[in-house]
Amino acid sequence: MPEIGISGQEKLKNAKVLMIGAGGLGCPVLQYLVAAGVGEIGIVDDDIVDISNLHRQILYGVNDVGGLKAVLAKEKLELLNPNVFITAYPVRFTSANAEAICGVYDLVIDGSDNFATRYLVNDTCVTLNKPLVFGSIFKFEGHISAFNFQNGPDYRDVFPEAPPADEVPNCAEIGVLGVLPGIIGTYMANEAIKIICGIGETLSGKLMTINALNNTISFFKVGKPKQSIVKPTVKTIDQEITMDELNTWLLEYPDEICLIDVRETYEFEDYNIGRINIPLYELQDRIEELPSDKKLIFCCQTGQRSKMAIQLLKPLYKGEMYNLKNGLS
């Protein structure tokens, strides 16, 4: 391909890439980058293979159960391409080792499954000025973006604050469609190759979302605040209310409240507390359905998609918006 050519292959050979997580997302990312000829790759993961991982973590088999993912991934990937220098870090990625590990590499890819690690990876990349390819998965949905690239926005520009740890279920708790990490991981590898080779259009400044259940793909623009502007905190527009407070408001001010459920239609039909259903990734296209003279209260199952809804609508909607804390659960 002329877009890559010999010079692009040399860039791949000279690249040093760090993969955070060797699970569902890390497996396809690593396989494609190793096959593409990336010269040096680091793999950070302290987890061991469990039999419940095998439907989505395609580097491993039943004989690998109980083994360290980072070590096993290194062994298997070296069989795919022995010319790639691979380092396994079978340790937890923490504030104590983050800068030392990331400092060795040119590009960081985050395939972790918890918010604490995502924020640590992002903040470390910002500190060290490293581009970051990000991906996440939840049931049937996945997100991909490129952060901190060519003065573009970082993860905190999309999600300013992490939710409490006990509010967010992970893949082991909520489940995930087995093929979804492959779809999202392949896109992440594609972003990494484009950044390394300097070709095409990256996802910097955009959040790409894929819903594998209904085959929808959406793009949301991500802005980077000017340095002179303080990023809004949770208390400015996206305030939270409890279920008890919501019930009180609905009783006392029913005409001033608009409750919007941002879950998928099948979730809404299975159980809801009434009012409007607009799935999260349809919000921007259906913004005209939102009343401008009422307080908007967004809800979902856990309170996380509703928080994202507020973040996505901030540039477009100037009225009062509230998140139902902890969601319907």
N, C-alpha and C positions, 0 to 999 in steps of 0.2 A: 504494500500500500504506500503510495507516494507521501501520504500525510505523516507516516512514521519513518519509513526508509531506514537506511543505515544509521543516520544521525539519531533517530528516535530509539533504535535498538541500543545504541551506545549510551543514551541517556538512561534507559532502563537498566543496563548493566552497571552503570555507575551510581544508581540510586540506592539509598538506604531507607528502608521502610520499617516502621514499628507497628505491629498488630496487637492491639489490646483486646484480649479475649480470643480463645481458640474454640469457641462453641459454634452455635448455629450460623452466625454471621461470619465468624473468623474462618471457618472451614472453606467455604467457596472463595472468599477473598484470597486466602493463602494459596489455594490451588491454582487460581488464575494468575496471580502475580508471580508465583514460582514458574509456572508454565511460560509466562511472558518473558522470563529472563531477568527479573529484577535481581540486581547483584547481591544485595545483602538484606536480610529480613530478620527482625527480632520478634519473638512470640512471648507475650506475657500472659500467664494464666496459672493460678495455683490450684485449680479445680481438678478433680479426677473424673474419669468417664463413668457414667451411670447408664444402666440399660435403658432408662427412660430418655436418654439423649439421642439414641441411635436413629430415630426417625427423621432427625433434622441435622445432626452433626455427622456429616457424611464421610469424614476422614476415618472414623472409627468403626470397629466391628465388635462382635460379642466377645472375642478374645482379648479386647482392650479394656474391658470393664474393670475398674479399680486402678487403672494406670493414670499417670499424670498427663493431662491433655497436651501441655506445652512440649513435653519430651516426646510423646507419641507422634504429635504433629510434625515435629522436626524429623523424626526417623522416616515417616512416610513421605514427606515432601522431598527429602533427599533422594528418594528412589525415583521421584518424578523428574527432578532436575538436579543432578549432583554438582552442577556448576554454580549453584546459588549457595552463598555462605549464610547459614541459618544459626541463630543463637536462641536457645530456649531459656526463658526466665520463669521457672516454676514457682513463682512467688506472687503474693498479693501486691497489686499496684497501690502504693500508699504515698502520702506526702513525704515520707522519709526517703523513698527511692525514686520518686517520679522524675525529678529533674535529671538525676544521674542516668537513668535509663533513656529518657527521651532525648537527652542531649547528644546522643551518639547518632541519631537518625535525622534524615531530611524531612520526612513526611510521617505523620502519625495517623493511624486508622483506628477508630473507636468502635468496637463491636461488643462493648460491655452490656450488662443486663441490669444495671442499677444506677440510680441518679447520683449517688455519692461519687462513684467512679467517673461518670460522665463529666461532672463539674470539675473534678480533679484533673482529668485529662485535658479538658478545655482550658482551664486556668494555667496549667503547665505549658500548654502550647502557646498561649498568649504571652506568658512570661518569656519563653525562649524564642518567640516569633517563628513557630513551626506551623505549617498548614495542617489542617485536620480534616479528614474525611469521616463523616459521621453517619451511622445507620442505627435504626432501632426497629423492633417488631413488637406487635401486640395483637394476639389472636389472628385476625385476617389482614391487619394493616401494618404497613411499614413506612418509615421516613428515611430520606437520604438528603444530605446536604454537604457542602464544603465550607468549612469555617476557617476564619483567620487566614484567608488566602488573598494576597495582593490588596491588603488593607480592607478586606471585606469584613462583614459582621462575624461575631463569634457566637457560641452556643447560648451565652447569657443574653444576647440581644433577642433571642427567640423565647427563651425560658429564663427570666431573670432570677428566679429563686427555686430551689428544690422543694418538692412537697415532702411532708413528713414520711419517714421510711415505712411506717405502718399503714399508710394510705394507698400504697402502690403495689399491687400483686405482680410477681414476675412470671416468666413463662412456665415455671414449674407449678405455680399456683393457679394461673388462669388459663394456661394452654396456649398453643400456637400451631397453626397449620404447618405441617412438616415441610412443605415446599417453599413456604414464604421466606425463610432465611436464605434459601438459594437464590430467589428472585432479587431480594434486597442486597444480598452479598455480592451478586454479580454486578449490580449497578455500582456498588461501592468500589469494586475493583476497577470498573470502567472509569470512575472519577479519578482514582489514583493514577491510572495510566495516562489520562489526559493531562493531569497536573504535571506529572513527571516529564512527559514528552512536549508539553506546551502546545497542545493541539485542541481544537474544538471549543465548545462552550461549556464551562463548568457550572456546577450548582451553587457557586458562591453568590450570596444574596438571594437565594431561593431555597425553599423547603419543598421537596418533592414527596408526595404521598401516593402510595399505591394501596388499593383495596383489592385483594385477590378474590374476595367473595363476589363482588359485583363488577369486577374488571374496570374500575375507574382509576384514573391517574389525574392528580391535581397538583398545581404549582402555586405556592404562596410567596410573595415577595417578602424578603427580610431586610429591614433597614438597619443601618448602623447609626446610632445617635451621634450628633456632633459632640466634641469633647466638652463644649461649654454647657451642654444640657445634661442634667442629672437624669439617669434612667428612672422611670417611675417605679415606686415601690408598690407593694400589694395594697397599701392603704389609700392610694390615690383614686383609681377608677375601679380596679378589679378587687373590690372588697368581697369578703366572704360572709355568708350568713349560715346559721345552723338550720336544721329541719324545723326545730321548734319556732325559730324566728320567722321562717317562711310561712308556717301555718298561721302565725299571729298576723303577719302582713296580709295574707290572703283573706283572713276574716275581717280585718279592720279596714284594709284599703284594696279591695278586690279589683276596682277599676283602675288602679294606678300600677298594677303589677302585670308583667307579661312573662310567663314561665316558658322557657324553651328547652326542650330535651334534645341534646345533640348526639344521642346514640343513633345507631343504625335503625332502620325501619323495623327490621325483624326483632330487635331488642325492645323497641317501643311497643310493638304489638304484643310481645310476651308479657310485659309488665310496665306500667307507667303511672304517673300521678296527674295525668291530664295535661291540657293545654297544647302547645304547638310542638311538633316534631320536625326539626330540620337537622339532618345528619351533619356532623362537624364540617366535612369537606364540601358541603353544598352551601355553607353559610355565606361566603363572599358572593356567590352567584345569586343568592336569594335575599340579599340584604334589604331589598325594597319591601319585604314582608315583615320587617321589624318595625314596630310602632315607635315613632320618635318622641311621643309624649308620655311614655311609660318607663318605669324602671324595668330593665331586662334582667332576668334571673336565669342563668344557664345551669343545667344539671346534666349529669351522666351517671354511670354506675358507681364510680369511685371519686369523682371530683376532678379528675385529671384532664379529660377531654374538654370539660367545661372551662377549665383554666386556660387551655389552649385556645378555645373559642374566643375568649376575651382578648388574648394576645393578638390573634389574627384580625379581630375587628377594631382594635384600637385606632389604626390609621383611618378607618372608614366611618366609625360611629362615635359621636361625641357625647352621647347621653350617658346616664348612669347604668353601670353594668355590675352585676354581682354573681359570685360563684356559690353554689350550694355545697358547703363544706362536707367532705366525705361522700358526697353523691347520694344516690338512692340506697346504697348499702348501709 
